[in-house]
Amino acid sequence: MQMLASAPIKLLLVEDNPGDARLVQIMLRETGGFRLTCAASLAEARQSLLDSPPDAILLDLSLPDCQGMDTVDAIRKAAPQAPVVIFTGLNDEAVGLRAMQHGCQDYLVKGQGDGNLIRRTVVYAIERKAVDEERRGNAEQLKRVLLQTVRAVSLTLEMRDPYTAGHQRRVAQLALMIGTHMGLSDIQLEGLHTGALIHDIGKINVPSDFLSRPGKLSPAAFAVIRQHSADGFEIVQDIEFPWPVAKMILQHHERMDGTGYPHGIGGDDIIIEARILAVADVVEAISSHRPYRPALGIDVALDEIKRHSGTHFDPMVVAACLEVIEKVGDPFKAE
């Protein structure tokens, strides 16, 4: 925090009560180390933020043109990088906690403490904001590395099983389209795409001959292949993904009526991402060439999910898939 020691802290005080604003000015003048700017309304604060971005904001929750947490949200939107300390006349811990849930760094109660307390609180808020930003940046970097690793694993599986090369990537593409159509959140969509890219990772334990053998497999060979979802779960369950990737892999062959594998669960016990994967997986598999049969085409694939809607597949996911393909056409045609 060398900057704070060598240069005044640019502090924006947003306070509509002239007496309270004057008192803060006096206390901070005695303390020193601040360059204070005052705003008596949200509109003035926004203009001040544009004219001279501060190091921190001391914010009253009750302004002539905005009240309560709406004030916090408006200031955070106008200055997302600036640490915010609430300056309130309400000695209510719940208010402070709510403000921090809305992205503030701390809160002060009017009339309690002196300029030194304000200084310590503001300096701490700046330090905490800097740490939060650094941690967020590190988390984003780790996520990028994680996703790059996922893509590398997906490509490795394609190289091992050239007869289904591109399957996981195409399933991920269709699953993302379905999830988007269904209104999944951005974080869910990110996880869905990641899980889809490695949903067959457990096939690393399946002999290559089983994967590429033309003709019907023996019951014993098919049992080995059916194990791939459980094996995939074992491989990734200890990786701390920010999404339920391990469950997606484990459940993508479960069925709504409980007739799937490996655990025979059904209905809402299957997470929504796995229900989407189940539909996208079947549509891609039927549409594409396999060692034991030629590609059957998108129409046959859609007939299959319609026939098993409500038994094998979630009807809402089936409906979303049909609507997506009706809108965009065959999602795999370009390949």
C-alpha positions in Angstrom: 0.0 0.0 0.0 2.8 2.4 -0.8 0.4 4.6 -2.8 -1.7 5.3 0.3 1.4 6.3 2.3 2.8 8.7 -0.4 -0.3 10.3 -1.9 -3.6 11.6 -0.6 -6.6 9.2 -0.9 -9.1 10.5 -3.3 -12.4 10.0 -1.4 -15.9 10.7 -2.8 -18.4 11.4 0.0 -22.0 11.0 -1.2 -24.1 12.6 1.5 -27.1 14.9 1.2 -27.1 16.2 4.8 -24.9 19.3 4.9 -24.2 18.9 8.6 -23.0 15.3 8.3 -20.9 16.2 5.3 -19.3 19.1 7.1 -18.5 16.9 10.1 -16.7 14.3 7.9 -14.8 17.1 6.2 -13.6 18.5 9.6 -12.6 15.0 10.9 -10.7 14.1 7.8 -8.9 17.5 7.7 -7.7 16.8 11.2 -6.6 13.3 10.2 -4.9 14.3 6.9 -4.1 12.1 4.0 -7.4 12.7 2.0 -8.5 14.7 -1.0 -12.2 14.9 -0.4 -14.9 15.5 -3.0 -18.6 15.8 -2.0 -21.8 14.9 -3.8 -25.3 15.5 -2.4 -27.2 13.2 -4.7 -26.8 10.2 -6.9 -26.8 12.3 -10.0 -24.0 14.5 -8.6 -22.1 11.4 -7.6 -22.3 9.9 -11.1 -21.0 13.1 -12.6 -18.1 13.3 -10.1 -17.2 9.7 -10.9 -16.9 10.6 -14.5 -14.9 13.8 -13.9 -12.5 12.3 -11.3 -12.6 8.6 -10.4 -11.9 8.3 -6.7 -9.8 5.7 -4.8 -12.9 5.0 -2.6 -16.5 6.0 -2.0 -18.1 6.9 1.3 -21.8 6.4 0.6 -25.0 7.4 2.4 -27.9 5.1 1.7 -30.6 7.8 1.8 -30.3 10.3 -1.0 -32.9 12.6 -2.6 -32.9 10.7 -5.9 -32.2 7.1 -4.6 -32.7 5.0 -1.5 -31.4 1.9 0.2 -29.7 -0.9 -1.7 -30.8 0.7 -5.0 -28.2 3.4 -4.1 -25.5 0.8 -3.7 -26.4 -0.9 -6.9 -26.4 2.3 -8.8 -23.0 3.4 -7.5 -21.5 0.0 -8.0 -22.7 0.1 -11.6 -21.3 3.5 -12.2 -17.9 2.7 -10.5 -17.5 -1.1 -10.4 -13.8 -0.9 -9.6 -14.1 1.6 -6.7 -14.3 0.2 -3.1 -17.5 1.4 -1.4 -17.9 2.0 2.4 -21.5 2.6 3.5 -22.0 5.7 5.8 -25.4 5.2 7.5 -27.3 6.6 10.4 -28.9 3.2 10.9 -27.0 1.2 13.6 -28.3 -2.0 12.1 -25.9 -4.9 11.4 -28.4 -6.4 8.9 -28.1 -3.2 6.8 -24.3 -3.5 6.8 -24.4 -7.2 5.8 -26.9 -6.5 3.0 -24.6 -3.7 1.7 -21.6 -6.1 1.7 -23.7 -8.7 -0.1 -24.3 -6.0 -2.8 -20.6 -5.6 -3.3 -19.6 -3.0 -0.6 -16.3 -3.5 1.3 -17.4 -2.1 4.8 -19.8 0.2 6.6 -19.7 2.9 9.2 -22.4 4.3 11.5 -22.7 8.0 11.7 -21.7 9.5 15.0 -19.6 6.6 16.0 -15.8 7.0 15.8 -13.6 9.8 14.6 -11.5 10.6 11.6 -9.0 7.9 12.4 -11.7 5.3 12.3 -12.9 6.6 8.9 -9.3 6.5 7.6 -8.6 3.0 8.9 -11.9 1.8 7.4 -11.3 3.4 4.0 -7.7 2.2 3.8 -8.9 -1.3 4.7 -11.6 -1.1 2.0 -9.1 -0.2 -0.6 -6.8 -3.0 0.4 -9.6 -5.5 0.5 -10.8 -4.5 -2.9 -7.3 -4.9 -4.3 -7.0 -8.3 -2.8 -10.5 -9.3 -4.2 -9.5 -8.1 -7.7 -6.2 -10.0 -7.5 -8.0 -13.2 -6.4 -10.6 -12.8 -9.1 -7.9 -12.4 -11.7 -6.1 -15.5 -10.4 -9.3 -17.5 -10.4 -10.0 -16.5 -14.0 -6.5 -17.5 -15.0 -6.9 -20.9 -13.3 -10.2 -21.4 -15.0 -8.6 -20.7 -18.4 -5.9 -23.2 -17.7 -8.6 -25.7 -16.6 -10.6 -25.3 -19.7 -7.5 -25.6 -21.9 -6.7 -28.9 -20.1 -10.3 -30.1 -20.7 -10.0 -29.4 -24.4 -6.7 -31.2 -24.6 -8.2 -34.2 -22.9 -11.2 -34.1 -25.3 -8.8 -34.1 -28.3 -6.8 -36.9 -26.8 -10.0 -39.1 -26.6 -10.8 -38.3 -30.2 -7.3 -39.4 -31.3 -7.8 -42.7 -29.5 -11.2 -43.3 -31.0 -11.0 -41.9 -34.6 -14.3 -43.5 -35.5 -16.2 -41.1 -33.3 -13.8 -38.2 -33.7 -15.6 -34.9 -32.9 -18.5 -36.6 -31.0 -17.8 -34.9 -27.7 -17.3 -31.5 -29.4 -20.5 -31.9 -31.4 -22.5 -33.0 -28.3 -21.1 -29.9 -26.5 -22.2 -27.7 -29.4 -25.8 -29.0 -29.4 -26.0 -29.2 -25.6 -25.0 -25.5 -25.4 -27.7 -24.6 -27.9 -30.3 -26.5 -26.0 -29.2 -25.0 -22.6 -29.2 -21.5 -24.0 -32.7 -22.1 -25.4 -33.9 -23.3 -22.0 -32.6 -20.2 -20.3 -29.8 -21.7 -18.2 -27.5 -19.2 -16.5 -24.1 -18.3 -17.9 -22.4 -20.3 -15.2 -24.5 -23.3 -15.9 -23.9 -23.0 -19.7 -20.1 -22.8 -19.1 -20.3 -26.0 -16.9 -22.5 -27.8 -19.4 -20.1 -27.1 -22.3 -17.2 -28.2 -20.2 -18.9 -31.4 -19.0 -20.0 -32.2 -22.6 -16.4 -31.9 -23.9 -15.3 -34.8 -21.6 -18.5 -36.7 -21.0 -17.0 -39.8 -22.4 -13.6 -39.5 -20.6 -14.3 -42.9 -18.9 -13.9 -44.6 -22.3 -10.2 -44.3 -21.7 -10.6 -47.6 -19.8 -12.5 -49.3 -22.7 -10.3 -51.4 -25.1 -9.9 -49.7 -28.4 -11.2 -52.8 -30.2 -14.5 -52.5 -28.4 -14.9 -48.9 -29.6 -14.1 -49.6 -33.2 -15.4 -53.1 -33.7 -18.1 -53.4 -36.4 -21.1 -55.5 -35.7 -22.9 -56.3 -32.5 -20.9 -56.4 -29.3 -21.1 -59.4 -26.9 -23.0 -58.8 -23.6 -19.6 -58.8 -21.8 -18.1 -56.2 -24.1 -21.2 -54.0 -23.9 -21.0 -54.2 -20.0 -17.5 -52.9 -20.2 -18.6 -49.9 -22.3 -21.5 -49.2 -20.0 -19.0 -48.8 -17.2 -17.5 -45.7 -18.9 -19.8 -43.2 -17.1 -18.9 -44.5 -13.7 -15.2 -44.7 -14.7 -15.4 -41.1 -15.9 -16.8 -40.0 -12.6 -14.0 -41.6 -10.8 -11.4 -39.9 -13.0 -12.8 -36.3 -12.4 -14.6 -36.4 -9.1 -11.6 -35.0 -7.2 -11.0 -32.1 -9.6 -12.5 -28.9 -8.1 -14.5 -27.8 -11.1 -16.8 -24.8 -10.3 -19.6 -26.8 -12.0 -21.0 -30.3 -11.4 -18.9 -31.9 -14.1 -18.5 -35.2 -12.3 -22.2 -35.6 -11.9 -22.8 -34.8 -15.6 -20.4 -37.5 -16.6 -21.9 -40.0 -14.2 -25.5 -39.4 -15.1 -25.6 -38.7 -18.8 -26.8 -42.3 -19.5 -29.4 -42.3 -16.7 -33.0 -42.2 -17.9 -36.1 -40.4 -16.6 -37.9 -43.6 -15.9 -35.0 -45.1 -14.0 -34.0 -47.6 -16.7 -30.6 -46.0 -17.4 -27.1 -46.7 -15.9 -25.0 -46.8 -13.8 -27.3 -46.3 -10.8 -30.8 -46.4 -12.3 -31.9 -43.0 -10.9 -34.6 -41.0 -12.6 -36.6 -37.8 -12.8 -35.3 -34.8 -10.9 -32.6 -36.9 -9.3 -30.8 -36.5 -12.6 -29.3 -33.0 -12.8 -30.5 -30.8 -15.6 -27.1 -30.6 -17.3 -27.0 -34.4 -17.5 -30.6 -34.5 -18.9 -29.5 -32.1 -21.6 -26.4 -34.1 -22.3 -28.5 -37.3 -22.6 -30.5 -35.8 -25.4 -27.6 -34.2 -27.2 -25.6 -37.4 -27.0 -28.3 -39.5 -28.6 -29.1 -37.0 -31.3 -25.4 -36.8 -32.3 -24.8 -40.6 -32.1 -27.7 -41.5 -34.3 -27.0 -38.7 -36.8 -23.4 -39.7 -37.2 -21.4 -42.6 -38.7 -20.5 -45.5 -36.3 -18.2 -48.5 -37.0 -21.3 -50.8 -36.7 -23.6 -48.8 -39.0 -23.8 -45.8 -41.3 -25.1 -42.4 -40.2 -28.9 -42.5 -39.8 -29.5 -38.8 -40.1 -31.0 -36.0 -38.0 -34.6 -37.0 -38.8 -34.2 -40.5 -37.4 -32.4 -39.0 -34.3 -35.3 -36.6 -33.7 -37.9 -39.4 -34.0 -35.9 -41.3 -31.4 -36.0 -38.6 -28.8 -39.6 -37.8 -29.5 -40.5 -41.5 -29.1 -38.8 -41.7 -25.7 -39.8 -38.2 -24.4 -41.0 -38.6 -20.8 -39.6 -42.1 -20.4 -35.9 -41.9 -21.4 -35.6 -38.2 -21.9 -36.8 -35.0 -20.1 -39.8 -33.7 -22.2 -38.7 -30.1 -21.6 -35.2 -30.9 -23.0 -36.7 -32.8 -25.9 -39.0 -29.9 -26.8 -36.1 -27.4 -26.5 -33.9 -29.6 -28.8 -36.7 -29.9 -31.4 -37.2 -26.1 -31.3 -33.5 -25.4 -31.7 -33.1 -27.8 -34.7 -36.3 -26.5 -36.3 -34.8 -23.0 -36.1 -31.2 -23.7 -37.1 -31.5 -26.9 -39.1 -29.1 -29.9 -38.7 -26.5 -28.6 -36.2 -23.9 -31.1 -37.5 -24.4 -30.6 -41.3 -21.4 -28.3 -41.7 -19.2 -31.1 -40.6 
